[in-house]
Amino acid sequence: MTPAPAARPLFWPLVPVYRLGLALRELQLRTGLKPIRRLRWPVVSIGNLSTGGAGKTPLTIALAKALTARGQHVDVLSRGYGRRRSALPLLVDLYGTAQESGDEPLVIAREARVPVYVATERHEAGLLAERDATGQFAVHLLDDGFQHRQLARDVDILLLSRGDLTDHLLPAGNLREPLHAAKRAHVIAIPADEPDVEAQLKSMGWQGTVWRLRRRMEIPPTDGPVAAFCGIARPEQFFQGLESAGVKLAVRTAFADHHRYTEHDLERLVAEARATGATALLTTEKDYIRLGALAAVVPASLSLQTVSLRIEVEDEEAAIDWLIAGIEGMPRG
């Protein structure tokens, strides 16, 4: 495949510096300067190579639900990016705020209904989870964990898309690591509607397990045009998904990833919606959670609705069979 143009070509001179940083980190991991720590219970990591937008959180939720349905006890370990009180590891409060735990952990906790623990060092989150469980064996799902290699994992699930195959390293592109890092994975999960990705992987020598994922947006019914807004890594995916579903967008507003909303932001969104004749505001689950009490700024005459992203694994039963088999025999406390 021909590489795509760099997203930020002006930063090409910095790519060798970033690559050197990756090499130094690899050396530290191999020599033990950055120790790799292991938890008592098995760890299943869900991650990707690029910066955001791959569907890690929805896949984590889907796996948590599927494993729970099989009788497995599951918890999730997360960094809790964006939370204000980040000094100590904590258990996410279902009725808490994104400022306390981070938006993604709160979405996972509310959707998957499993314990979610956050800490800057995921090992500390895991230790807290194992203390709280009072000896009961569980499976740790490590959200966004492919690069967090100081925590040992038993299964590495890597999400990979067509765009990743032609992308470039940060900061000119969006890749956190080069493509050859994919060889660390035990499973590569690809979009079901991009079959050429699997063929490309095989041409690169991949002989491991491949999962095919189907993305589905759950869009509430609306009457007339809407004003859509989000603060996620790849806002164009959100807007394009709405349009593909037949939603007419009167306004589209993109904020920075993990944007912390202000009352002024909401007032501006409401004003733009009214000026363009929009009948509702649509946003993502993560954005809605970050809004918190500010959602009350939106008047009742202009409803604020959330759009959910769901990921389904093709032949889920076989995939979960494979996953459970991979963690059988791990220590049980």
N, C-alpha and C positions, 0 to 999 in steps of 0.2 A: 504494500500500500504506500501511496505517496503521502509523506507527512503534510499535514495541514499547515497553513501559515500560522506563525506564532501569534498568540493572543496579544502579547505585549512585546513587539519586536525591539523596542528601545532598550529592553532589559537583557538582550542577548549577551552583552559583555559580562553580566553577573551570573550567567548560568554556570561557567566553570567554577566560580566561587561556591555556588550552591552544591555543585557536584563534589567539590573537595570536602565540604561539610558532611555530605553523606558518607564519603569514604572514611573520614575521621571517625564518624559515629560507628560505622561498621567495624573499624579496628578496635574501638573501645569495647564493643559488645563481644568481639572474639577473644580479646585479651582479659576480659573480666573487669576492666576499668569501670565499665557500666554493668554492674551485676544483674543477672537475670534471675528473678525470684519466682518461686512456684508456690501456688496455693495448694491446700490439701485436696480440693475437689477439682474436677476437670473444668477447663476453660475452653469455650468455643468463641473464637474471635470473628467478628463481622466487620469488614473494612473494604477499602478501595485504594486505588493509586492516585486518584485525582482529588482536587479540592472541592468537596461538597457535591450535592446534587445527584448522587448515585442511587439513593434509596436505601441507605444503610439502616436508618431508623425504622422505616416500614418493614424491612426484612427482619430486623431484630424482634419487632412486635409479632410478626407472623410466626417466627420460630419459637418464641416464648409461648404463644398460644398453642401451637402444634405439639410441643413437648409436654406442656401441662395437660393437654388432652390425652396424652399417652401415659399419664400418671407420674411424670417426672416433676421433681421440685426444681424450680428455676428462679434465679435472680439475675439481675442485669447490673453490670459494672460500667460506669460512665465517668468521663472527666467532668461533666457538668459545666461545659464551656459557657462563659458569660455570667456565671453567678457572682454575686457580690461578696458573699461570705464564703471564701474559698480556703480558709485556713485548716478546717477539720473535715474529715470524711463524715458523711451523714446519710441517713435513710431518707429518701424522698417522701415528703408529705403529700398525699393525694390532694389535699386541700391547700397546699402551699402555693408559692409563687415562683415564677421563672427566675426572679432575682435571688431566691434562696437556693435553688437547685439547678438552674439552667433550663432552657425551654425543651430540649430534646428528652432529658430524663423525665420531665414531668409528663410529656406526651406519652412516653413509653409506659410509665407507671399507671396512667389513667386508662390507656387503651389495652395494655396486656394484662393488667391486674396482677402483677407480680412485684416483689420487692425490687426496688432500684436503689443502688448505692452510688454515691458520687464522691470523688476525691481526685485531686490533681494527679496523684500516683494511684493508678488503679489497683495496685497490690494492697494498698491501705483500705480501699473500698472493699476488696475481697476479704481481708481479715475481719473487717467489721461485719460483713455478711455471714461469715462462718461463726463468729461469736454470737450473733443474734439468733442463728438457727439452732443453737443448743444441741449440736451433735447430729442434727438431721442432714443427711446427704443431699446435695443439690448440684445442679449444673450452673456454672457461671457463664452468662453470655456477655462478651466483651464488646460493647458498642464502639464502632470506629477504632478498632484495635490493631489494624494491620501494621501500622508504624510504631505502635507502643510495644516494642519488643522486650522491654525490661520486665514484662510479665510473661512468664512461660504460658504457652497455650497448647492444647492437645489437638485442636482442629482449627485450621485457618480457612475461612470462607472469604474469597475475594470477589467483589463485584467489578465487572469489567464491561465496558461498552465499546461500540465502534469508534467513538470519538477518542477514547484513550489510546487506541492503536496508532493514531496519527498525531497525537499531541506531543508537546515538548515539556521539558523540565521547568519547574519554577526558577526564576520569576517570569521568564518569557512566556512559558506555557502554564498548564494547570497540573502537571504531574508532580506529585510529591516524591516519587521514585521512578527510575527508568523501568521499562517494560520487563526486563529480565528479572526484576524482583518478584514477578508473578510465580516464579518457580518455587517460592516458599509456601505457596498455598496448597491446601489439600483439596479444595473445591474452588472452581471458578464459576461464578454465577453471571450469566449473560442475559440480555433482553431477548425474549422469545421471538420478537419481531426483527431481530438482527442475526439471522442464521449464518451470515458470512463471517461473523466474529468467531464462531466455533471452527469454521474452516481455516481461518487465519491462525488461530491458536494451534491447530494441528500442524499447520505448515511450519510453525515455529518450534515444533517438537513437543507440545503439550500432550501427555498421554493420561492425565488424571481425570477425575470426575468433573463433569460439567452439569450445572443446574441451569434450567431455562426459567426466567422470571417474567411474569406478566404484570404490568402496572395498570392499575385501575383507579381513576379519580371518581370519588363519590361527590357529586355536585348537587346541592339542594336546588329544588325547582325555583325559578325566578320568573317574574313577569316583566318583560321588557329588558332594555339594556342595563348593564351593571358597571360599577367601578371596581376594578380588581387591583389589589395591592399586596405586596409581600416584601419580606426582608430575608431572602434565602440566597444560597450560593448561585443558583442558576434560575433567575426569575423568568427567563424566556420559556423554560419548560412549563411553568405554571400557566403563563398566558396562552401559549400554544395549545396546551391541553384543554383549556376552557374553550378556546375557539374551535378546536376539533370536535368538541362535544356539542357545538351549536350555540354556545353562549355568545351574545353580542356584547363586545366590550366598548363602552363609551369612554372609559378612562383606564389606563394601566399605569401604575406607579410602582417603581422598584426602589426599595431602600437597600442599604448595605446589609450583608449577611449578619444575622443576630442583632439587627437594629433594635435599640431601646426606644420605644415610642414615647412621645410627649403629647400633652394635651393639644399643643399647637399642630402636631402632625395630624391628629384626628380632626381637628377643626378644618384644616386645609383639605383633607380628603372628603369631608362632608360637603364643603363648599364646591369643590370640583365636581362631585357627583350631582349636586343640585343644578349646577350651571350647565351640565351636559344632558340632563334629563334622565340620569340613571335612577333606577328604582331600588337598588340594593348595593351594598358593599360586600365583596367576596374576598376572602383571604385564606391562608393556610392554617392548619391546626397549630403549628408552631408559632405563627404570628399572633393568632388569637390568644394563645397562652401568654405571650409576652405583653399583650395589651393589658391584661389583668383588669383592674377596676376602671381603666380608661375606656373600656368598651361602652360604659354608660354614657359617654359623651355623644355617641351616635344616637340621634333621635329615633323614636319608635316609627316615625313615618318613613325612615330609610333603614330598612333592616340590615343588620350585620350578620352574614352567614359564613360558615366555615366549609372549606373543601378538604376532604380527606383523601390521602394517597394510600392505597392498599397494594401490597405486593403478594402475588400468589406464586408458589413454586409448582411448576408442572410436575405431575406425578408425585405429589407431596408425600404420599404414604411411603413410597420407595425411598425418597430423599430422607425422611425422618428415620426410617429403618436403618439406612446407611449411617446417619449421624449417631443414633443411639448405639449401634454396633461399634462405632469409632471411640465411644467414651466408656464402653463397658470394660470392667476390669480396673478402672481408675480407683484410687483409694477412697474409702467411704467413711472418712473421719477417724 
